Amino acid sequence: MDRGLWRYTRHPNYFGDATVWWGFYLIAAGAGDGWLTVYSPLLMTFLLMQVSGVSLLERTLKRTKPQYEDYTRRTSAFFPWFPGR
């Protein structure tokens, strides 16, 4: 799939999930010691990018879909970015 959001990131759902966690942090940061909650979005972003989410799915897709390698060369893995050639 390389249409819509998938043209700019291979995993828009995981990026969206991380964005929600950062949004929760911004809300909490406005309350007293709420800035201390920064560890939650940091941990969730790390887990989505390195442990479960992206890395786990990438290994499976590279192994089972031969054309996926070309897609990885032209599309950002996590953060939305302009497609390459």
N, CA, C and O atoms as a CHARMM CRD file, in Angstrom:
* protein
*
  340
    1    1 MET  N      0.83800  -1.17800   0.00000 PROA 1      0.00000
    2    1 MET  CA     0.00000   0.00000   0.00000 PROA 1      0.00000
    3    1 MET  C      0.88200   1.24000   0.00000 PROA 1      0.00000
    4    1 MET  O      1.64700   1.45800   0.94000 PROA 1      0.00000
    5    2 ASP  N      0.78400   2.03600  -1.02200 PROA 2      0.00000
    6    2 ASP  CA     1.56900   3.27500  -1.06800 PROA 2      0.00000
    7    2 ASP  C      0.71000   4.46200  -1.49900 PROA 2      0.00000
    8    2 ASP  O      1.16400   5.34400  -2.22900 PROA 2      0.00000
    9    3 ARG  N     -0.51700   4.46500  -1.04000 PROA 3      0.00000
   10    3 ARG  CA    -1.44100   5.55900  -1.32700 PROA 3      0.00000
   11    3 ARG  C     -1.84500   6.21900  -0.00800 PROA 3      0.00000
   12    3 ARG  O     -1.71000   5.62200   1.06000 PROA 3      0.00000
   13    4 GLY  N     -2.33900   7.44600  -0.09400 PROA 4      0.00000
   14    4 GLY  CA    -2.77500   8.15300   1.11000 PROA 4      0.00000
   15    4 GLY  C     -1.62800   8.33500   2.08500 PROA 4      0.00000
   16    4 GLY  O     -0.51500   8.67800   1.68700 PROA 4      0.00000
   17    5 LEU  N     -1.89700   8.10600   3.35300 PROA 5      0.00000
   18    5 LEU  CA    -0.85700   8.27800   4.38000 PROA 5      0.00000
   19    5 LEU  C      0.31300   7.32800   4.19700 PROA 5      0.00000
   20    5 LEU  O      1.44000   7.64500   4.57700 PROA 5      0.00000
   21    6 TRP  N      0.04800   6.15600   3.61100 PROA 6      0.00000
   22    6 TRP  CA     1.10500   5.15500   3.43300 PROA 6      0.00000
   23    6 TRP  C      2.13600   5.58900   2.39000 PROA 6      0.00000
   24    6 TRP  O      3.16800   4.93700   2.23100 PROA 6      0.00000
   25    7 ARG  N      1.86900   6.65900   1.69800 PROA 7      0.00000
   26    7 ARG  CA     2.85900   7.19800   0.76300 PROA 7      0.00000
   27    7 ARG  C      3.95900   7.93000   1.53400 PROA 7      0.00000
   28    7 ARG  O      5.09200   8.03200   1.06300 PROA 7      0.00000
   29    8 TYR  N      3.61900   8.43700   2.71700 PROA 8      0.00000
   30    8 TYR  CA     4.54700   9.25800   3.50100 PROA 8      0.00000
   31    8 TYR  C      5.16800   8.52700   4.68700 PROA 8      0.00000
   32    8 TYR  O      6.22000   8.93300   5.18200 PROA 8      0.00000
   33    9 THR  N      4.54300   7.47900   5.13500 PROA 9      0.00000
   34    9 THR  CA     5.08400   6.66800   6.23200 PROA 9      0.00000
   35    9 THR  C      4.56100   5.24200   6.09500 PROA 9      0.00000
   36    9 THR  O      3.39500   5.03000   5.76200 PROA 9      0.00000
   37   10 ARG  N      5.42100   4.27700   6.35200 PROA 10     0.00000
   38   10 ARG  CA     5.00000   2.87700   6.23800 PROA 10     0.00000
   39   10 ARG  C      4.06200   2.45300   7.35500 PROA 10     0.00000
   40   10 ARG  O      3.34100   1.46500   7.21700 PROA 10     0.00000
   41   11 HSD  N      4.06400   3.18500   8.45400 PROA 11     0.00000
   42   11 HSD  CA     3.26200   2.80100   9.60700 PROA 11     0.00000
   43   11 HSD  C      2.52700   4.00700  10.20300 PROA 11     0.00000
   44   11 HSD  O      2.83200   4.42300  11.32100 PROA 11     0.00000
   45   12 PRO  N      1.56100   4.57000   9.46800 PROA 12     0.00000
   46   12 PRO  CA     0.86400   5.75600   9.99200 PROA 12     0.00000
   47   12 PRO  C      0.06500   5.46300  11.26100 PROA 12     0.00000
   48   12 PRO  O     -0.13900   6.35700  12.08200 PROA 12     0.00000
   49   13 ASN  N     -0.38200   4.23500  11.42600 PROA 13     0.00000
   50   13 ASN  CA    -1.13500   3.89700  12.63700 PROA 13     0.00000
   51   13 ASN  C     -0.24300   3.95400  13.87700 PROA 13     0.00000
   52   13 ASN  O     -0.68400   4.43000  14.92300 PROA 13     0.00000
   53   14 TYR  N      0.98600   3.48500  13.78500 PROA 14     0.00000
   54   14 TYR  CA     1.90500   3.54900  14.92500 PROA 14     0.00000
   55   14 TYR  C      2.32900   4.99200  15.19200 PROA 14     0.00000
   56   14 TYR  O      2.44800   5.40100  16.34700 PROA 14     0.00000
   57   15 PHE  N      2.55700   5.76500  14.12800 PROA 15     0.00000
   58   15 PHE  CA     2.89500   7.17500  14.30600 PROA 15     0.00000
   59   15 PHE  C      1.72900   7.90300  14.97700 PROA 15     0.00000
   60   15 PHE  O      1.94400   8.73500  15.85900 PROA 15     0.00000
   61   16 GLY  N      0.51200   7.60000  14.57100 PROA 16     0.00000
   62   16 GLY  CA    -0.67000   8.20200  15.18700 PROA 16     0.00000
   63   16 GLY  C     -0.79300   7.84300  16.65000 PROA 16     0.00000
   64   16 GLY  O     -1.16100   8.68400  17.47100 PROA 16     0.00000
   65   17 ASP  N     -0.48700   6.60700  16.98200 PROA 17     0.00000
   66   17 ASP  CA    -0.53000   6.17100  18.38200 PROA 17     0.00000
   67   17 ASP  C      0.47600   6.96200  19.21500 PROA 17     0.00000
   68   17 ASP  O      0.15200   7.41800  20.31100 PROA 17     0.00000
   69   18 ALA  N      1.68600   7.12500  18.70100 PROA 18     0.00000
   70   18 ALA  CA     2.70300   7.90200  19.41500 PROA 18     0.00000
   71   18 ALA  C      2.25600   9.35400  19.55900 PROA 18     0.00000
   72   18 ALA  O      2.48200   9.97400  20.59800 PROA 18     0.00000
   73   19 THR  N      1.62800   9.89300  18.52900 PROA 19     0.00000
   74   19 THR  CA     1.14300  11.26600  18.58300 PROA 19     0.00000
   75   19 THR  C      0.09700  11.43800  19.68400 PROA 19     0.00000
   76   19 THR  O      0.09100  12.45500  20.37700 PROA 19     0.00000
   77   20 VAL  N     -0.77100  10.46800  19.84600 PROA 20     0.00000
   78   20 VAL  CA    -1.76900  10.51300  20.92600 PROA 20     0.00000
   79   20 VAL  C     -1.07600  10.55900  22.28600 PROA 20     0.00000
   80   20 VAL  O     -1.45700  11.34900  23.14900 PROA 20     0.00000
   81   21 TRP  N     -0.05900   9.71600  22.48200 PROA 21     0.00000
   82   21 TRP  CA     0.66200   9.71200  23.75600 PROA 21     0.00000
   83   21 TRP  C      1.33300  11.05900  24.02300 PROA 21     0.00000
   84   21 TRP  O      1.33500  11.54600  25.15400 PROA 21     0.00000
   85   22 TRP  N      1.90600  11.66200  22.96600 PROA 22     0.00000
   86   22 TRP  CA     2.52100  12.97700  23.14100 PROA 22     0.00000
   87   22 TRP  C      1.46600  14.04000  23.41800 PROA 22     0.00000
   88   22 TRP  O      1.73700  15.00000  24.14000 PROA 22     0.00000
   89   23 GLY  N      0.27700  13.88800  22.86100 PROA 23     0.00000
   90   23 GLY  CA    -0.82100  14.80100  23.15800 PROA 23     0.00000
   91   23 GLY  C     -1.24300  14.71400  24.61500 PROA 23     0.00000
   92   23 GLY  O     -1.47200  15.73400  25.26700 PROA 23     0.00000
   93   24 PHE  N     -1.34600  13.48500  25.12600 PROA 24     0.00000
   94   24 PHE  CA    -1.65900  13.31200  26.54900 PROA 24     0.00000
   95   24 PHE  C     -0.60700  13.99100  27.41700 PROA 24     0.00000
   96   24 PHE  O     -0.92500  14.62500  28.42200 PROA 24     0.00000
   97   25 TYR  N      0.63900  13.84800  27.01500 PROA 25     0.00000
   98   25 TYR  CA     1.72200  14.48700  27.77400 PROA 25     0.00000
   99   25 TYR  C      1.56000  16.00700  27.78100 PROA 25     0.00000
  100   25 TYR  O      1.70900  16.63900  28.82600 PROA 25     0.00000
  101   26 LEU  N      1.26100  16.59200  26.63500 PROA 26     0.00000
  102   26 LEU  CA     1.10400  18.04800  26.56600 PROA 26     0.00000
  103   26 LEU  C     -0.02300  18.52500  27.47200 PROA 26     0.00000
  104   26 LEU  O      0.08100  19.58700  28.08600 PROA 26     0.00000
  105   27 ILE  N     -1.08600  17.75600  27.55800 PROA 27     0.00000
  106   27 ILE  CA    -2.18400  18.10800  28.46300 PROA 27     0.00000
  107   27 ILE  C     -1.71500  18.02300  29.91400 PROA 27     0.00000
  108   27 ILE  O     -1.96300  18.93300  30.70500 PROA 27     0.00000
  109   28 ALA  N     -1.04000  16.93400  30.25800 PROA 28     0.00000
  110   28 ALA  CA    -0.57400  16.73600  31.64000 PROA 28     0.00000
  111   28 ALA  C      0.51000  17.73000  32.02500 PROA 28     0.00000
  112   28 ALA  O      0.59500  18.12900  33.18600 PROA 28     0.00000
  113   29 ALA  N      1.33700  18.13600  31.07100 PROA 29     0.00000
  114   29 ALA  CA     2.45400  19.03600  31.36700 PROA 29     0.00000
  115   29 ALA  C      1.98500  20.38800  31.88900 PROA 29     0.00000
  116   29 ALA  O      2.73200  21.09700  32.56400 PROA 29     0.00000
  117   30 GLY  N      0.75500  20.73500  31.57500 PROA 30     0.00000
  118   30 GLY  CA     0.23300  22.01400  32.03600 PROA 30     0.00000
  119   30 GLY  C     -0.18100  22.02300  33.49000 PROA 30     0.00000
  120   30 GLY  O     -0.53800  23.07600  34.01800 PROA 30     0.00000
  121   31 ALA  N     -0.14400  20.88600  34.15100 PROA 31     0.00000
  122   31 ALA  CA    -0.58800  20.79100  35.54500 PROA 31     0.00000
  123   31 ALA  C      0.59400  20.54800  36.47600 PROA 31     0.00000
  124   31 ALA  O      1.16500  19.45800  36.48400 PROA 31     0.00000
  125   32 GLY  N      0.95000  21.53000  37.23500 PROA 32     0.00000
  126   32 GLY  CA     1.97900  21.38700  38.27100 PROA 32     0.00000
  127   32 GLY  C      3.20000  20.58700  37.84600 PROA 32     0.00000
  128   32 GLY  O      3.97700  21.02200  36.99500 PROA 32     0.00000
  129   33 ASP  N      3.36000  19.41800  38.44600 PROA 33     0.00000
  130   33 ASP  CA     4.48400  18.53700  38.12500 PROA 33     0.00000
  131   33 ASP  C      4.17200  17.60400  36.95100 PROA 33     0.00000
  132   33 ASP  O      4.82700  16.57500  36.78400 PROA 33     0.00000
  133   34 GLY  N      3.20500  17.95200  36.16700 PROA 34     0.00000
  134   34 GLY  CA     2.79300  17.12400  35.02800 PROA 34     0.00000
  135   34 GLY  C      3.89400  16.87100  34.02000 PROA 34     0.00000
  136   34 GLY  O      3.84900  15.88500  33.28400 PROA 34     0.00000
  137   35 TRP  N      4.88300  17.75000  33.97700 PROA 35     0.00000
  138   35 TRP  CA     5.98900  17.55000  33.03800 PROA 35     0.00000
  139   35 TRP  C      6.72700  16.24300  33.31300 PROA 35     0.00000
  140   35 TRP  O      7.39500  15.70800  32.42800 PROA 35     0.00000
  141   36 LEU  N      6.60900  15.73100  34.53300 PROA 36     0.00000
  142   36 LEU  CA     7.26600  14.46300  34.87600 PROA 36     0.00000
  143   36 LEU  C      6.68700  13.27500  34.11500 PROA 36     0.00000
  144   36 LEU  O      7.30400  12.21100  34.06000 PROA 36     0.00000
  145   37 THR  N      5.52400  13.45000  33.53900 PROA 37     0.00000
  146   37 THR  CA     4.90300  12.35700  32.78300 PROA 37     0.00000
  147   37 THR  C      5.55000  12.16600  31.41200 PROA 37     0.00000
  148   37 THR  O      5.09300  11.32800  30.63400 PROA 37     0.00000
  149   38 VAL  N      6.58200  12.90700  31.10400 PROA 38     0.00000
  150   38 VAL  CA     7.26900  12.78600  29.81000 PROA 38     0.00000
  151   38 VAL  C      7.79100  11.36400  29.58200 PROA 38     0.00000
  152   38 VAL  O      8.01600  10.95900  28.44100 PROA 38     0.00000
  153   39 TYR  N      7.98100  10.62200  30.65000 PROA 39     0.00000
  154   39 TYR  CA     8.49900   9.25800  30.51000 PROA 39     0.00000
  155   39 TYR  C      7.51200   8.32900  29.80500 PROA 39     0.00000
  156   39 TYR  O      7.92200   7.37900  29.13700 PROA 39     0.00000
  157   40 SER  N      6.23700   8.59400  29.95000 PROA 40     0.00000
  158   40 SER  CA     5.22900   7.74600  29.29200 PROA 40     0.00000
  159   40 SER  C      5.30500   7.83300  27.76400 PROA 40     0.00000
  160   40 SER  O      5.41800   6.79400  27.11300 PROA 40     0.00000
  161   41 PRO  N      5.24800   9.03200  27.16300 PROA 41     0.00000
  162   41 PRO  CA     5.34100   9.06800  25.70500 PROA 41     0.00000
  163   41 PRO  C      6.71300   8.64700  25.19000 PROA 41     0.00000
  164   41 PRO  O      6.82200   8.07200  24.10800 PROA 41     0.00000
  165   42 LEU  N      7.75700   8.93200  25.96100 PROA 42     0.00000
  166   42 LEU  CA     9.08800   8.47400  25.53500 PROA 42     0.00000
  167   42 LEU  C      9.13600   6.95100  25.47300 PROA 42     0.00000
  168   42 LEU  O      9.62300   6.37800  24.49800 PROA 42     0.00000
  169   43 LEU  N      8.63100   6.30200  26.51300 PROA 43     0.00000
  170   43 LEU  CA     8.62100   4.84400  26.55200 PROA 43     0.00000
  171   43 LEU  C      7.74600   4.27900  25.43800 PROA 43     0.00000
  172   43 LEU  O      8.16500   3.35800  24.73600 PROA 43     0.00000
  173   44 MET  N      6.56000   4.80400  25.26900 PROA 44     0.00000
  174   44 MET  CA     5.65700   4.28600  24.24200 PROA 44     0.00000
  175   44 MET  C      6.22400   4.47600  22.84000 PROA 44     0.00000
  176   44 MET  O      6.10100   3.58300  22.00100 PROA 44     0.00000
  177   45 THR  N      6.83600   5.61300  22.57500 PROA 45     0.00000
  178   45 THR  CA     7.44700   5.84700  21.26700 PROA 45     0.00000
  179   45 THR  C      8.58500   4.86600  21.03100 PROA 45     0.00000
  180   45 THR  O      8.71100   4.30500  19.94300 PROA 45     0.00000
  181   46 PHE  N      9.40800   4.66000  22.04400 PROA 46     0.00000
  182   46 PHE  CA    10.48900   3.68200  21.93600 PROA 46     0.00000
  183   46 PHE  C      9.93900   2.28200  21.65400 PROA 46     0.00000
  184   46 PHE  O     10.42500   1.58700  20.76200 PROA 46     0.00000
  185   47 LEU  N      8.92500   1.87300  22.41800 PROA 47     0.00000
  186   47 LEU  CA     8.34800   0.54000  22.22800 PROA 47     0.00000
  187   47 LEU  C      7.74300   0.38900  20.83400 PROA 47     0.00000
  188   47 LEU  O      7.92300  -0.64500  20.19000 PROA 47     0.00000
  189   48 LEU  N      7.03500   1.40100  20.36800 PROA 48     0.00000
  190   48 LEU  CA     6.42300   1.33600  19.03800 PROA 48     0.00000
  191   48 LEU  C      7.46700   1.26100  17.93400 PROA 48     0.00000
  192   48 LEU  O      7.26100   0.58000  16.92900 PROA 48     0.00000
  193   49 MET  N      8.58200   1.95200  18.11300 PROA 49     0.00000
  194   49 MET  CA     9.60100   1.99300  17.05600 PROA 49     0.00000
  195   49 MET  C     10.59200   0.83700  17.12700 PROA 49     0.00000
  196   49 MET  O     11.03600   0.34900  16.08800 PROA 49     0.00000
  197   50 GLN  N     10.94600   0.39100  18.32500 PROA 50     0.00000
  198   50 GLN  CA    12.06000  -0.54400  18.45600 PROA 50     0.00000
  199   50 GLN  C     11.70400  -1.94500  18.93800 PROA 50     0.00000
  200   50 GLN  O     12.43100  -2.89100  18.63400 PROA 50     0.00000
  201   51 VAL  N     10.62000  -2.10800  19.67400 PROA 51     0.00000
  202   51 VAL  CA    10.33700  -3.39300  20.29900 PROA 51     0.00000
  203   51 VAL  C      9.18200  -4.09900  19.61300 PROA 51     0.00000
  204   51 VAL  O      9.37100  -5.14400  18.99000 PROA 51     0.00000
  205   52 SER  N      8.01500  -3.54900  19.72100 PROA 52     0.00000
  206   52 SER  CA     6.85300  -4.16200  19.05500 PROA 52     0.00000
  207   52 SER  C      6.60500  -3.37200  17.77800 PROA 52     0.00000
  208   52 SER  O      7.56500  -3.05900  17.07400 PROA 52     0.00000
  209   53 GLY  N      5.41800  -3.05000  17.46100 PROA 53     0.00000
  210   53 GLY  CA     5.08100  -2.16000  16.35700 PROA 53     0.00000
  211   53 GLY  C      5.93600  -2.28000  15.12000 PROA 53     0.00000
  212   53 GLY  O      5.94700  -3.31700  14.45800 PROA 53     0.00000
  213   54 VAL  N      6.65000  -1.21900  14.80900 PROA 54     0.00000
  214   54 VAL  CA     7.38500  -1.09100  13.55100 PROA 54     0.00000
  215   54 VAL  C      8.40200  -2.20400  13.33800 PROA 54     0.00000
  216   54 VAL  O      8.34900  -2.89000  12.31700 PROA 54     0.00000
  217   55 SER  N      9.31200  -2.39900  14.26200 PROA 55     0.00000
  218   55 SER  CA    10.40000  -3.36300  14.03500 PROA 55     0.00000
  219   55 SER  C      9.88300  -4.79300  13.88400 PROA 55     0.00000
  220   55 SER  O     10.37500  -5.54700  13.04500 PROA 55     0.00000
  221   56 LEU  N      8.91400  -5.15800  14.67700 PROA 56     0.00000
  222   56 LEU  CA     8.36100  -6.50600  14.59900 PROA 56     0.00000
  223   56 LEU  C      7.65600  -6.73700  13.26000 PROA 56     0.00000
  224   56 LEU  O      7.85200  -7.77000  12.62000 PROA 56     0.00000
  225   57 LEU  N      6.84600  -5.78100  12.84900 PROA 57     0.00000
  226   57 LEU  CA     6.12800  -5.90000  11.58400 PROA 57     0.00000
  227   57 LEU  C      7.08200  -5.84000  10.39100 PROA 57     0.00000
  228   57 LEU  O      6.89700  -6.56000   9.41000 PROA 57     0.00000
  229   58 GLU  N      8.08900  -4.99200  10.47200 PROA 58     0.00000
  230   58 GLU  CA     9.05700  -4.86700   9.37700 PROA 58     0.00000
  231   58 GLU  C      9.76600  -6.19800   9.10500 PROA 58     0.00000
  232   58 GLU  O      9.93900  -6.59200   7.95200 PROA 58     0.00000
  233   59 ARG  N     10.17000  -6.87600  10.16500 PROA 59     0.00000
  234   59 ARG  CA    10.86000  -8.16500   9.98000 PROA 59     0.00000
  235   59 ARG  C      9.97000  -9.14800   9.22700 PROA 59     0.00000
  236   59 ARG  O     10.42200  -9.83000   8.30700 PROA 59     0.00000
  237   60 THR  N      8.71800  -9.21600   9.62000 PROA 60     0.00000
  238   60 THR  CA     7.78200 -10.13900   8.97300 PROA 60     0.00000
  239   60 THR  C      7.54900  -9.75800   7.51700 PROA 60     0.00000
  240   60 THR  O      7.58600 -10.62000   6.63900 PROA 60     0.00000
  241   61 LEU  N      7.31100  -8.48400   7.25200 PROA 61     0.00000
  242   61 LEU  CA     7.01800  -8.04600   5.88700 PROA 61     0.00000
  243   61 LEU  C      8.21500  -8.24000   4.96000 PROA 61     0.00000
  244   61 LEU  O      8.04000  -8.64100   3.80900 PROA 61     0.00000
  245   62 LYS  N      9.41000  -7.96700   5.43200 PROA 62     0.00000
  246   62 LYS  CA    10.60400  -8.15600   4.59900 PROA 62     0.00000
  247   62 LYS  C     10.80200  -9.62000   4.24900 PROA 62     0.00000
  248   62 LYS  O     11.27900  -9.95400   3.16500 PROA 62     0.00000
  249   63 ARG  N     10.43300 -10.48000   5.17000 PROA 63     0.00000
  250   63 ARG  CA    10.59500 -11.91500   4.95000 PROA 63     0.00000
  251   63 ARG  C      9.51800 -12.48300   4.01800 PROA 63     0.00000
  252   63 ARG  O      9.79700 -13.39200   3.23500 PROA 63     0.00000
  253   64 THR  N      8.31100 -11.96400   4.09400 PROA 64     0.00000
  254   64 THR  CA     7.19400 -12.56400   3.36200 PROA 64     0.00000
  255   64 THR  C      6.79600 -11.83000   2.08200 PROA 64     0.00000
  256   64 THR  O      6.09200 -12.40100   1.25000 PROA 64     0.00000
  257   65 LYS  N      7.22200 -10.59200   1.90400 PROA 65     0.00000
  258   65 LYS  CA     6.83300  -9.79700   0.73500 PROA 65     0.00000
  259   65 LYS  C      8.07800  -9.29600   0.00400 PROA 65     0.00000
  260   65 LYS  O      8.68900  -8.32400   0.44700 PROA 65     0.00000
  261   66 PRO  N      8.46400  -9.92200  -1.08500 PROA 66     0.00000
  262   66 PRO  CA     9.68600  -9.53500  -1.79000 PROA 66     0.00000
  263   66 PRO  C      9.69100  -8.07200  -2.26700 PROA 66     0.00000
  264   66 PRO  O     10.74700  -7.43800  -2.27900 PROA 66     0.00000
  265   67 GLN  N      8.54300  -7.53400  -2.65600 PROA 67     0.00000
  266   67 GLN  CA     8.47500  -6.17000  -3.16000 PROA 67     0.00000
  267   67 GLN  C      8.52400  -5.12300  -2.04200 PROA 67     0.00000
  268   67 GLN  O      8.60800  -3.92700  -2.32200 PROA 67     0.00000
  269   68 TYR  N      8.47300  -5.55000  -0.81200 PROA 68     0.00000
  270   68 TYR  CA     8.47500  -4.63000   0.32100 PROA 68     0.00000
  271   68 TYR  C      9.80700  -3.88800   0.44300 PROA 68     0.00000
  272   68 TYR  O      9.84000  -2.74600   0.90100 PROA 68     0.00000
  273   69 GLU  N     10.87600  -4.51400   0.04500 PROA 69     0.00000
  274   69 GLU  CA    12.21000  -3.88900   0.12300 PROA 69     0.00000
  275   69 GLU  C     12.25400  -2.58200  -0.67800 PROA 69     0.00000
  276   69 GLU  O     12.82300  -1.59100  -0.22100 PROA 69     0.00000
  277   70 ASP  N     11.66000  -2.58500  -1.85900 PROA 70     0.00000
  278   70 ASP  CA    11.61600  -1.36900  -2.68100 PROA 70     0.00000
  279   70 ASP  C     10.80400  -0.28600  -1.97000 PROA 70     0.00000
  280   70 ASP  O     11.18900   0.88300  -1.96700 PROA 70     0.00000
  281   71 TYR  N      9.70000  -0.67100  -1.37900 PROA 71     0.00000
  282   71 TYR  CA     8.84900   0.26100  -0.64500 PROA 71     0.00000
  283   71 TYR  C      9.61200   0.89100   0.52900 PROA 71     0.00000
  284   71 TYR  O      9.44600   2.07700   0.81100 PROA 71     0.00000
  285   72 THR  N     10.44200   0.10000   1.20800 PROA 72     0.00000
  286   72 THR  CA    11.19900   0.63300   2.34800 PROA 72     0.00000
  287   72 THR  C     12.22700   1.66700   1.90600 PROA 72     0.00000
  288   72 THR  O     12.55700   2.57800   2.66600 PROA 72     0.00000
  289   73 ARG  N     12.73200   1.53400   0.69100 PROA 73     0.00000
  290   73 ARG  CA    13.73100   2.49000   0.19500 PROA 73     0.00000
  291   73 ARG  C     13.12600   3.85900  -0.09900 PROA 73     0.00000
  292   73 ARG  O     13.82300   4.87000  -0.01000 PROA 73     0.00000
  293   74 ARG  N     11.85200   3.90800  -0.44400 PROA 74     0.00000
  294   74 ARG  CA    11.25500   5.18500  -0.83600 PROA 74     0.00000
  295   74 ARG  C     10.28700   5.77300   0.17900 PROA 74     0.00000
  296   74 ARG  O      9.78500   6.87800  -0.02400 PROA 74     0.00000
  297   75 THR  N     10.01300   5.05800   1.27100 PROA 75     0.00000
  298   75 THR  CA     9.02200   5.53000   2.24300 PROA 75     0.00000
  299   75 THR  C      9.58700   5.47200   3.65700 PROA 75     0.00000
  300   75 THR  O     10.18200   4.47200   4.06000 PROA 75     0.00000
  301   76 SER  N      9.39500   6.55000   4.39900 PROA 76     0.00000
  302   76 SER  CA     9.85900   6.63000   5.78400 PROA 76     0.00000
  303   76 SER  C      9.18900   5.55400   6.64500 PROA 76     0.00000
  304   76 SER  O      8.01700   5.23600   6.44600 PROA 76     0.00000
  305   77 ALA  N      9.92500   5.00800   7.58200 PROA 77     0.00000
  306   77 ALA  CA     9.38600   3.93000   8.42600 PROA 77     0.00000
  307   77 ALA  C      8.38100   4.43800   9.45100 PROA 77     0.00000
  308   77 ALA  O      7.34500   3.80500   9.65300 PROA 77     0.00000
  309   78 PHE  N      8.65500   5.55100  10.09500 PROA 78     0.00000
  310   78 PHE  CA     7.80300   5.97700  11.21200 PROA 78     0.00000
  311   78 PHE  C      7.32300   7.41700  11.05300 PROA 78     0.00000
  312   78 PHE  O      6.11900   7.66600  10.99500 PROA 78     0.00000
  313   79 PHE  N      8.24300   8.35200  10.98300 PROA 79     0.00000
  314   79 PHE  CA     7.86100   9.75400  10.86700 PROA 79     0.00000
  315   79 PHE  C      7.46900  10.06800   9.42700 PROA 79     0.00000
  316   79 PHE  O      8.22400   9.75600   8.50600 PROA 79     0.00000
  317   80 PRO  N      6.30700  10.67700   9.21400 PROA 80     0.00000
  318   80 PRO  CA     5.89300  11.01000   7.83700 PROA 80     0.00000
  319   80 PRO  C      6.90600  11.94100   7.17000 PROA 80     0.00000
  320   80 PRO  O      7.35700  12.92300   7.75900 PROA 80     0.00000
  321   81 TRP  N      7.24600  11.60800   5.93600 PROA 81     0.00000
  322   81 TRP  CA     8.18800  12.41000   5.17900 PROA 81     0.00000
  323   81 TRP  C      7.87600  12.23900   3.70100 PROA 81     0.00000
  324   81 TRP  O      7.17300  11.30900   3.30600 PROA 81     0.00000
  325   82 PHE  N      8.39800  13.13600   2.89900 PROA 82     0.00000
  326   82 PHE  CA     8.15100  13.07100   1.47000 PROA 82     0.00000
  327   82 PHE  C      8.73200  11.79000   0.88800 PROA 82     0.00000
  328   82 PHE  O      9.82200  11.37100   1.27600 PROA 82     0.00000
  329   83 PRO  N      8.00900  11.16400  -0.04600 PROA 83     0.00000
  330   83 PRO  CA     8.50200   9.90900  -0.63300 PROA 83     0.00000
  331   83 PRO  C      9.76200  10.12100  -1.45300 PROA 83     0.00000
  332   83 PRO  O      9.93400  11.14300  -2.11700 PROA 83     0.00000
  333   84 GLY  N     10.63700   9.12900  -1.38900 PROA 84     0.00000
  334   84 GLY  CA    11.84900   9.15600  -2.20300 PROA 84     0.00000
  335   84 GLY  C     11.58200   8.49200  -3.54800 PROA 84     0.00000
  336   84 GLY  O     10.45700   8.09000  -3.84500 PROA 84     0.00000
  337   85 ARG  N     12.58200   8.39000  -4.31600 PROA 85     0.00000
  338   85 ARG  CA    12.43900   7.75400  -5.64800 PROA 85     0.00000
  339   85 ARG  C     13.14000   6.43500  -5.67300 PROA 85     0.00000
  340   85 ARG  O     13.13400   5.75200  -6.69700 PROA 85     0.00000
